[in-house]
Amino acid sequence: MKLLVTGGAGFIGSEFVRQAVDKGLDVIVVDKLTYAGDLERLKDVNDKITFYKADITNKEFIEHIFQKEKPDVVVHWAAESHVDRSILDASPFIKTNVEGTQVLLDAAKNLGVKQFINIATDEVYGELGEEGQFYEDTPLIPNSPYSVSKASADMLGRAYYKTYGLPVITVRPSNNYGWWQYPEKLIPVVILKALNEEPIPVYGTGQNVREWLFVSDCAEAVFEIIEKGKEGEIYNVGSGEERRNIEVVKAILDILNKPEDLITFVKDRPGHDFRYSLNTEKIEKEIGWKAKVKFEEGIEKTVKWYLDNLDWVEKKLEYLKDYWKKVYS
């Protein structure tokens, strides 16, 4: 099987690529290498993949790659993915997440690929209160420019399945965390700020709830879906490991033996969804997949990885200083 993986130099995409290489698969990676993409994530498998630096909105180049490589399966991870950035400027999210997805779907349709795995997000559902879960047939009510762009890409995939018969499978994972995550997201931000004993910004009162899925579990779920999933179907990929943001922050501080008085509550994010929670009965019953990594184990692994790889993280910090001023001011 030949896989074409978009966003394969990103946080989750690179984990998927590393696992694919371990499985002995033929892997083509397409990545624009924006601020969040980094070939260092693929350093251990670089000689075993074919890499194209490409913008997925570049129709001609994407068509060329598809015609040259003739992939059997496309796994579409590439996206602008940070909610805060989408609030500052929605344009790149519409361009990449919507137009880029259309370009890929057209290329896949024209080539006649056997399978197109369209990676969405739990954020397309909107938000929940203290109770309840999202099911695959829950109506989509996205609330941020990011989640709207992902819902659009999600629905484009569904449309290409219904209209053209393209064998699309939609995957909606919950919040991923783990090694190699770009240090703009909550967990790496907290680790870095805590290590430097700097104020740790927490939105509102820190009561927002997320379902935390370890990155290796997410990648493994997609491989199971490739093997056993049904075209045209949607699969939630969650862990059941729900935590309030303040609980996540305190867990990291406890591991690092840092004081809780570093926590600084800041003005809440505009349109901040309160809670996400995925029902995963469908993937458990139809695919036989269930998340393995509990949050306590995963957060320990994550903190250790950042401590062992501070050189990589520190290279990103200069760029992030101005960004943090914009977001948390």
C-alpha positions in Angstrom: 0.0 0.0 0.0 1.3 3.4 -1.0 0.2 6.3 1.4 0.2 10.0 0.6 0.2 11.9 3.8 -0.5 15.6 3.9 0.9 17.6 6.8 3.3 14.7 7.5 5.9 17.1 9.0 3.3 18.4 11.6 2.6 17.2 15.1 0.1 14.4 14.6 1.0 13.8 10.9 4.6 13.0 11.7 3.6 10.5 14.3 1.4 8.8 11.7 4.3 8.8 9.2 6.7 7.3 11.8 4.3 4.5 12.5 3.7 4.0 8.8 7.4 3.5 8.2 7.6 1.1 11.1 4.9 -0.9 9.4 7.0 -1.0 6.2 4.6 1.1 4.1 5.5 3.2 1.1 5.0 6.8 2.3 4.8 10.1 0.4 4.8 13.2 2.6 3.4 16.5 1.4 4.0 19.5 3.7 4.2 23.2 3.2 6.6 23.5 6.2 4.9 26.5 7.7 5.9 27.7 11.2 4.3 24.5 12.6 5.9 22.0 10.2 9.3 20.7 10.8 11.3 18.0 9.0 13.2 17.4 12.3 10.2 15.4 13.4 10.9 13.0 10.5 14.7 12.8 11.0 14.6 9.1 12.0 12.6 8.1 8.9 13.8 10.7 6.4 15.6 8.2 4.2 12.6 5.9 4.1 10.0 8.4 2.8 9.4 10.5 -0.3 9.0 14.2 0.6 7.5 17.1 -1.3 7.5 20.6 0.0 4.1 21.8 -1.4 1.2 24.0 -0.6 -2.0 21.9 -0.8 -3.8 24.9 -2.4 -1.3 24.6 -5.4 -3.6 22.7 -7.7 -1.1 22.1 -10.5 1.7 20.8 -8.2 -0.7 18.6 -6.2 -2.1 17.1 -9.4 1.5 16.5 -10.6 2.4 14.7 -7.3 -0.7 12.5 -7.5 0.0 11.6 -11.1 3.6 10.8 -10.5 3.2 8.9 -7.2 -0.2 7.3 -7.8 -1.0 6.7 -4.1 -3.5 4.1 -3.0 -4.6 5.9 0.1 -4.6 9.6 1.0 -4.5 10.6 4.7 -5.2 14.3 5.0 -3.7 15.8 8.2 -2.6 19.1 6.7 -4.4 22.1 8.3 -4.0 25.4 10.0 -4.9 24.2 13.4 -4.7 26.7 16.2 -8.0 28.3 17.3 -6.2 31.4 18.7 -4.5 32.1 15.4 -7.8 31.8 13.6 -9.3 34.4 15.9 -6.4 36.8 15.0 -6.8 36.1 11.3 -9.2 33.6 9.7 -8.0 34.0 6.1 -5.2 31.3 6.2 -7.7 28.8 7.7 -10.2 29.3 5.0 -7.5 29.1 2.3 -5.7 26.0 3.6 -8.4 24.0 5.3 -11.2 24.6 2.8 -9.6 25.3 -0.6 -6.7 23.0 0.1 -9.0 20.1 1.0 -11.0 20.7 -2.3 -7.7 20.6 -4.3 -6.8 17.2 -2.7 -10.3 15.8 -3.1 -10.2 16.7 -6.8 -6.8 15.2 -7.3 -7.9 12.0 -5.5 -11.1 11.8 -7.6 -9.2 12.3 -10.9 -6.7 9.6 -10.0 -9.2 7.2 -8.6 -7.6 6.6 -5.2 -8.8 3.6 -3.2 -9.4 5.6 0.0 -9.3 9.2 1.2 -9.1 9.6 5.0 -10.3 13.1 5.8 -9.1 14.2 9.3 -11.6 16.5 11.0 -11.8 17.5 14.7 -14.3 17.2 17.6 -14.6 21.0 17.5 -16.9 20.8 14.5 -19.7 19.8 16.9 -19.6 23.0 18.9 -19.8 22.8 22.6 -21.4 20.8 25.4 -22.4 21.6 29.0 -21.4 19.5 32.0 -23.3 16.5 30.6 -23.7 14.7 27.3 -21.5 13.5 24.4 -21.1 14.0 20.7 -22.1 11.2 18.4 -21.2 10.9 14.8 -24.7 12.1 13.8 -24.7 15.0 16.2 -25.4 18.2 14.1 -22.3 20.4 13.5 -22.4 23.8 15.1 -18.8 25.1 15.0 -18.0 28.3 16.9 -14.6 29.5 15.9 -13.1 30.4 12.5 -10.9 27.3 12.9 -13.7 24.9 13.6 -15.8 26.4 10.9 -13.0 25.8 8.4 -12.6 22.2 9.5 -16.4 21.6 9.4 -16.3 22.9 5.8 -13.5 20.5 4.9 -15.4 17.7 6.7 -18.5 18.4 4.7 -16.6 18.7 1.4 -15.3 15.2 1.9 -18.8 14.0 2.6 -20.0 15.7 -0.6 -17.3 14.1 -2.8 -18.4 10.7 -1.4 -22.1 11.3 -2.2 -21.7 13.2 -5.4 -18.7 11.5 -7.1 -18.4 8.2 -5.3 -14.9 9.1 -3.9 -14.3 6.6 -1.1 -13.9 9.1 1.7 -13.9 8.2 5.4 -14.2 11.1 8.0 -12.2 10.9 11.2 -13.0 13.3 14.1 -10.4 13.1 16.9 -10.4 14.8 20.2 -7.6 17.0 21.6 -4.2 15.5 20.8 -1.1 15.9 23.0 2.3 14.3 23.3 5.8 14.6 21.9 6.7 17.0 19.1 3.7 19.3 19.6 4.5 22.9 18.6 4.8 25.0 21.7 1.8 27.2 21.1 -0.8 24.8 22.5 -1.8 24.5 26.1 0.4 21.6 27.4 3.8 22.7 25.9 3.1 26.3 26.8 2.6 25.3 30.4 5.7 23.1 30.4 7.9 25.9 29.0 6.5 28.6 31.2 6.8 26.5 34.3 10.4 25.5 33.5 11.3 29.2 33.2 9.2 30.0 36.3 7.2 32.5 34.2 3.5 33.3 34.7 1.4 30.6 33.1 -1.6 32.0 31.2 -4.9 30.2 31.7 -8.1 31.4 30.0 -11.0 32.5 32.2 -11.1 30.4 35.3 -9.6 27.2 33.7 -12.9 25.3 34.0 -13.2 24.4 30.3 -13.1 20.7 29.6 -11.2 18.8 26.9 -10.9 15.2 26.1 -7.1 14.4 25.9 -6.0 11.8 23.3 -2.3 10.8 23.3 -0.8 11.3 19.8 0.3 7.7 19.3 -3.2 6.5 20.0 -4.7 8.8 17.4 -2.3 7.6 14.7 -3.0 4.0 15.6 -6.7 4.6 15.3 -6.4 5.9 11.8 -4.4 2.8 10.7 -7.2 0.7 12.1 -9.8 2.8 10.2 -7.8 2.4 7.0 -7.9 -1.3 7.4 -11.4 -1.8 8.7 -13.4 1.4 8.1 -16.3 1.7 5.7 -16.3 4.3 3.0 -18.7 7.2 3.6 -18.6 6.6 7.3 -17.6 9.0 10.2 -15.6 7.8 13.2 -15.1 9.7 16.4 -11.7 9.0 17.9 -11.6 9.9 21.6 -10.0 8.7 24.8 -12.6 9.2 27.5 -9.9 11.1 29.4 -11.7 14.4 30.1 -9.9 17.1 32.2 -10.5 20.7 33.0 -7.8 23.0 31.8 -6.8 23.9 35.3 -6.4 20.2 36.2 -4.1 19.8 33.2 -2.0 22.8 34.3 -1.8 21.6 37.9 -0.8 18.0 36.8 2.2 19.5 34.8 3.2 21.7 37.7 3.1 18.7 40.0 5.4 16.6 37.7 7.8 19.5 37.4 7.6 20.3 41.2 6.7 23.9 40.4 4.4 26.1 42.5 0.8 26.7 41.6 1.2 30.5 42.1 2.7 30.6 38.6 -0.9 30.2 37.3 -2.2 33.5 35.9 -5.8 33.7 34.8 -6.2 35.8 31.7 -9.2 37.2 29.7 -11.1 34.3 28.2 -10.8 33.4 24.5 -13.6 34.9 22.4 -16.3 32.2 21.8 -14.4 29.7 24.0 -16.2 26.4 23.8 -16.9 25.0 27.3 -16.6 21.3 26.8 -16.1 18.6 24.2 -16.7 14.9 24.8 -16.8 12.2 22.1 -18.9 9.0 22.2 -16.6 6.3 20.7 -19.0 3.3 20.7 -19.0 3.2 16.9 -15.2 2.8 16.5 -15.0 0.4 19.4 -17.7 -1.9 18.0 -17.1 -1.6 14.2 -13.3 -1.2 14.2 -12.3 -2.8 17.5 -10.1 0.2 18.5 -9.9 1.8 21.9 -7.4 4.3 23.3 -4.6 2.8 25.3 -2.8 5.7 27.0 -4.4 7.1 30.2 -3.9 10.8 30.8 -1.6 10.3 33.8 0.7 8.1 31.8 0.6 10.3 28.7 1.3 13.6 30.5 4.3 12.0 32.2 5.6 10.9 28.8 5.0 14.3 27.3 6.7 16.3 30.1 9.7 13.9 29.9 10.0 14.3 26.2 10.1 18.1 26.4 12.7 18.0 29.2 14.8 15.7 26.9 14.3 17.9 23.8 14.6 21.4 25.1 17.0 22.3 22.3 14.2 21.8 19.7 11.7 23.7 21.7 14.0 26.7 22.4 14.5 27.2 18.7 10.8 28.0 18.5 10.6 30.4 21.4 11.9 33.6 19.7 9.1 33.4 17.1 6.5 32.7 19.8 7.3 35.7 22.1 5.5 38.2 19.9 2.6 35.8 19.3 2.1 35.3 23.0 1.9 39.1 23.5 -0.9 39.3 20.9 -2.9 36.3 22.3 -2.6 36.8 26.0 -2.6 40.6 26.2 
